[in-house]
Amino acid sequence: MPSSATAAVLNPTAALSSTSVTVCVVNLYFRTPHLLRTLAKYPNLSGFGYLIPRSVPFHENPERALGVIFDSDISPDLWSDVPAATLGTRLTVMLGGHWWDGWTSFPSEAEAVDMATAVLYRHLGISEEPAAAMATLQADCIPQYKVGHSAQMGRAHTELLNAFGGRLRVAGSSYTGVGVNDCLRAAYDVVQGLRDGVSAPQGSKKREMSAKRTGLERFAWGRPMALTGRPGPGLIDIVELERGAVEQGFFEVNK
């Protein structure tokens, strides 16, 4: 569950509270196969898609879109049994997010579809009407990490440990990363920590360390959200990359 729900139900302290944004996901299907390869504005366009930064002027993004995903490009195998002539093109447009902060009402499904097609026309020059479209409002779906998140999670670890003595552990996008891979890794680490505690002999160091896990222990134990590894020839070490980002003020380090 999100950290705000954890805090509301268990209420160790306010350290687990967080904010999230609402996103409307609009899925569109066009009958033209490989539609992105036929655009006059961007010939032979392909790839994962694109995100729209805050720096884009409002007149170029009045729909408050976050980005577009080229579904047909990133998951072609999903329709491998469909004849190429009838395959069509699938796109996803994401609306809202931080642009909708403070909003209490949101576009209807029909309005969201119109907004998504307007985005595709303005940015990519797609004028074809979608043969099928569906808009889904995902309320509070993306947690927002604010400055000080690492320190906040470090405090939450201590509070969970004091309140529940290692019997409660958390995992999810509110804590250690908003992506699917981050959530899967966090869940794996929680289960691995539980298994270590059960299998280790009573009184052993491994069992003692397992009892101090909450799913947030990395924030208190050091280097909470950095990858480590030995770089190949000519590559930048991730630690060096992180150090440069810190020096330029992109994020803070929990000391």
C-alpha positions as CSV (number, residue, x, y, z in Angstrom):
1,M,0.0,0.0,0.0
2,P,1.2,3.6,-0.4
3,S,3.1,5.2,2.5
4,S,0.2,7.6,3.2
5,A,-2.2,4.6,3.7
6,T,0.4,2.9,5.9
7,A,0.7,6.0,8.0
8,A,-3.0,6.4,8.3
9,V,-3.6,2.7,9.3
10,L,-0.6,2.1,11.5
11,N,0.4,5.7,12.4
12,P,3.9,5.2,13.6
13,T,4.5,8.9,12.9
14,A,4.0,11.4,10.0
15,A,7.4,10.3,8.6
16,L,5.6,7.8,6.3
17,S,3.2,10.3,4.8
18,S,3.7,11.4,1.2
19,T,1.9,13.0,-1.7
20,S,1.0,11.4,-5.1
21,V,-0.3,12.7,-8.4
22,T,-3.2,11.6,-10.6
23,V,-2.6,10.5,-14.2
24,C,-5.1,9.8,-17.0
25,V,-3.8,7.1,-19.3
26,V,-5.4,7.3,-22.8
27,N,-4.9,4.2,-25.1
28,L,-5.5,4.8,-28.8
29,Y,-5.7,2.4,-31.7
30,F,-5.3,3.6,-35.3
31,R,-6.1,1.3,-38.3
32,T,-3.0,2.3,-40.3
33,P,-0.1,-0.1,-39.7
34,H,3.2,1.5,-38.8
35,L,1.6,4.9,-38.7
36,L,4.6,6.5,-37.1
37,R,6.7,5.6,-40.2
38,T,4.4,7.6,-42.5
39,L,4.4,11.0,-40.7
40,A,5.5,13.9,-42.9
41,K,6.6,15.8,-39.8
42,Y,9.0,13.1,-38.5
43,P,9.6,10.5,-41.2
44,N,10.3,6.9,-40.1
45,L,9.7,7.8,-36.4
46,S,10.3,4.9,-34.0
47,G,11.3,4.3,-30.4
48,F,9.9,4.0,-26.9
49,G,8.1,7.4,-27.1
50,Y,8.8,10.8,-25.5
51,L,8.2,12.8,-22.3
52,I,7.2,16.4,-22.3
53,P,9.4,18.5,-19.9
54,R,8.1,21.5,-17.9
55,S,10.1,23.8,-20.1
56,V,7.7,23.2,-23.0
57,P,5.5,26.4,-23.3
58,F,1.9,26.1,-22.4
59,H,0.7,26.9,-25.9
60,E,2.5,23.8,-27.1
61,N,1.0,21.6,-24.3
62,P,-2.4,23.1,-23.2
63,E,-3.7,19.6,-22.6
64,R,-1.1,19.2,-19.8
65,A,0.2,16.0,-21.2
66,L,3.2,14.2,-19.6
67,G,4.2,12.1,-22.6
68,V,3.4,9.6,-25.3
69,I,4.4,5.9,-25.5
70,F,4.7,4.1,-28.8
71,D,3.1,0.8,-27.8
72,S,3.4,-0.8,-31.2
73,D,7.1,-0.3,-31.1
74,I,7.9,-1.4,-27.6
75,S,5.6,-4.5,-27.6
76,P,5.2,-5.8,-31.2
77,D,5.2,-9.4,-30.0
78,L,1.9,-9.0,-28.3
79,W,0.2,-9.1,-31.7
80,S,2.5,-11.5,-33.5
81,D,-0.5,-13.7,-34.6
82,V,-2.3,-10.8,-36.3
83,P,-1.8,-10.2,-40.0
84,A,0.4,-7.2,-40.7
85,A,-2.2,-5.6,-42.9
86,T,-4.7,-5.4,-40.1
87,L,-2.2,-4.8,-37.3
88,G,-2.8,-1.0,-36.9
89,T,-0.8,1.2,-34.6
90,R,-1.2,1.5,-30.8
91,L,-0.2,4.7,-28.8
92,T,-0.7,5.8,-25.2
93,V,-0.9,9.4,-24.1
94,M,-0.4,10.3,-20.4
95,L,-2.2,13.4,-19.1
96,G,-2.1,15.3,-15.8
97,G,0.4,14.3,-13.1
98,H,2.0,17.4,-11.5
99,W,0.0,19.6,-13.8
100,W,-3.1,18.6,-11.9
101,D,-1.9,19.4,-8.4
102,G,-4.7,20.8,-6.3
103,W,-7.4,19.7,-8.8
104,T,-10.6,18.1,-7.4
105,S,-12.3,17.2,-10.7
106,F,-10.8,15.8,-13.9
107,P,-11.6,15.4,-17.6
108,S,-14.3,12.9,-18.6
109,E,-13.2,9.9,-20.7
110,A,-14.5,11.7,-23.9
111,E,-12.6,14.9,-23.0
112,A,-9.4,12.9,-22.3
113,V,-9.6,11.2,-25.6
114,D,-10.1,14.5,-27.4
115,M,-7.1,16.0,-25.5
116,A,-4.9,13.0,-26.4
117,T,-5.7,13.2,-30.1
118,A,-5.0,16.9,-30.0
119,V,-1.6,16.2,-28.5
120,L,-0.8,13.7,-31.2
121,Y,-1.9,16.1,-33.9
122,R,0.1,19.1,-32.6
123,H,3.3,17.2,-31.7
124,L,3.4,14.5,-34.4
125,G,1.0,15.6,-37.1
126,I,-1.3,12.6,-36.7
127,S,-4.7,13.6,-38.1
128,E,-6.2,10.1,-38.4
129,E,-9.1,9.5,-36.1
130,P,-8.5,6.6,-33.7
131,A,-10.6,3.5,-34.5
132,A,-10.7,2.7,-30.8
133,A,-9.8,4.7,-27.6
134,M,-10.1,4.3,-23.9
135,A,-9.2,6.7,-21.1
136,T,-8.5,5.5,-17.5
137,L,-8.1,7.8,-14.6
138,Q,-5.4,6.5,-12.2
139,A,-6.0,8.4,-8.9
140,D,-2.9,9.1,-6.8
141,C,-0.9,6.6,-8.8
142,I,2.6,8.1,-8.8
143,P,4.3,9.1,-5.4
144,Q,6.3,12.3,-5.5
145,Y,9.7,12.2,-3.9
146,K,10.5,15.6,-2.5
147,V,13.8,17.0,-1.4
148,G,14.7,15.2,1.8
149,H,13.1,11.9,0.9
150,S,16.1,9.9,1.9
151,A,16.2,11.4,5.3
152,Q,12.5,11.0,5.7
153,M,12.7,7.3,4.9
154,G,15.6,7.0,7.3
155,R,13.4,8.4,10.1
156,A,10.5,6.1,9.0
157,H,12.8,3.1,9.3
158,T,13.7,4.0,12.9
159,E,10.1,4.6,13.8
160,L,8.8,1.4,12.2
161,L,11.6,-0.6,14.0
162,N,10.8,1.0,17.4
163,A,7.0,0.5,17.0
164,F,7.0,-3.0,15.6
165,G,10.4,-4.5,16.3
166,G,11.0,-5.8,12.7
167,R,7.6,-7.5,12.5
168,L,6.4,-5.0,9.9
169,R,8.2,-4.4,6.6
170,V,7.1,-2.2,3.7
171,A,7.7,-2.2,0.0
172,G,6.3,-0.3,-2.9
173,S,6.6,2.8,-5.1
174,S,6.2,5.2,-2.1
175,Y,9.6,4.2,-0.7
176,T,12.5,3.1,-2.8
177,G,11.5,3.8,-6.5
178,V,8.4,4.3,-8.5
179,G,9.1,1.9,-11.3
180,V,8.0,-1.7,-11.6
181,N,11.6,-2.9,-11.4
182,D,12.1,-0.9,-8.2
183,C,9.0,-2.4,-6.6
184,L,9.9,-6.0,-7.6
185,R,13.4,-5.5,-6.2
186,A,12.1,-4.1,-2.9
187,A,9.7,-7.0,-2.5
188,Y,12.5,-9.5,-3.2
189,D,14.7,-7.8,-0.6
190,V,11.9,-7.9,2.0
191,V,11.2,-11.6,1.4
192,Q,14.9,-12.4,1.4
193,G,15.4,-10.6,4.7
194,L,12.5,-12.6,6.2
195,R,14.0,-15.9,4.9
196,D,17.4,-15.0,6.3
197,G,15.8,-14.4,9.7
198,V,13.9,-17.7,9.8
199,S,16.8,-19.9,8.6
200,A,19.5,-18.3,10.7
201,P,20.3,-19.9,14.1
202,Q,18.8,-18.2,17.2
203,G,21.2,-15.5,18.5
204,S,23.3,-15.4,15.3
205,K,24.4,-12.1,13.7
206,K,22.3,-12.9,10.6
207,R,19.2,-13.4,12.6
208,E,19.9,-10.2,14.6
209,M,20.3,-8.2,11.4
210,S,17.1,-9.6,10.0
211,A,15.2,-8.5,13.0
212,K,16.3,-4.9,12.3
213,R,14.9,-4.8,8.8
214,T,11.8,-2.7,7.8
215,G,12.3,-2.5,4.0
216,L,13.7,1.0,4.6
217,E,16.9,0.0,6.4
218,R,19.1,1.0,3.4
219,F,18.2,4.6,4.1
220,A,19.6,4.4,7.6
221,W,22.5,2.0,6.7
222,G,23.9,4.1,3.9
223,R,23.8,4.6,0.1
224,P,20.0,4.2,-0.1
225,M,19.3,4.6,-3.9
226,A,22.6,4.2,-5.7
227,L,23.7,1.3,-7.9
228,T,27.2,-0.1,-7.4
229,G,29.4,-1.9,-9.8
230,R,32.7,-2.0,-11.7
231,P,32.6,-0.1,-14.9
232,G,33.9,-1.4,-18.2
233,P,36.6,0.3,-20.2
234,G,35.7,3.9,-21.0
235,L,32.6,3.9,-18.9
236,I,31.7,6.2,-16.0
237,D,31.4,4.6,-12.6
238,I,28.0,5.0,-11.2
239,V,29.5,6.4,-7.9
240,E,31.4,9.0,-10.0
241,L,28.1,9.8,-11.8
242,E,26.3,10.2,-8.5
243,R,29.0,12.4,-7.1
244,G,28.7,14.7,-10.1
245,A,24.9,14.9,-9.8
246,V,25.2,15.8,-6.1
247,E,27.7,18.5,-6.8
248,Q,25.4,20.0,-9.4
249,G,22.5,19.9,-6.9
250,F,20.3,17.3,-8.6
251,F,19.7,15.4,-5.4
252,E,20.9,15.2,-1.8
253,V,22.9,12.5,-0.1
254,N,21.7,11.2,3.3
255,K,24.7,11.5,5.6
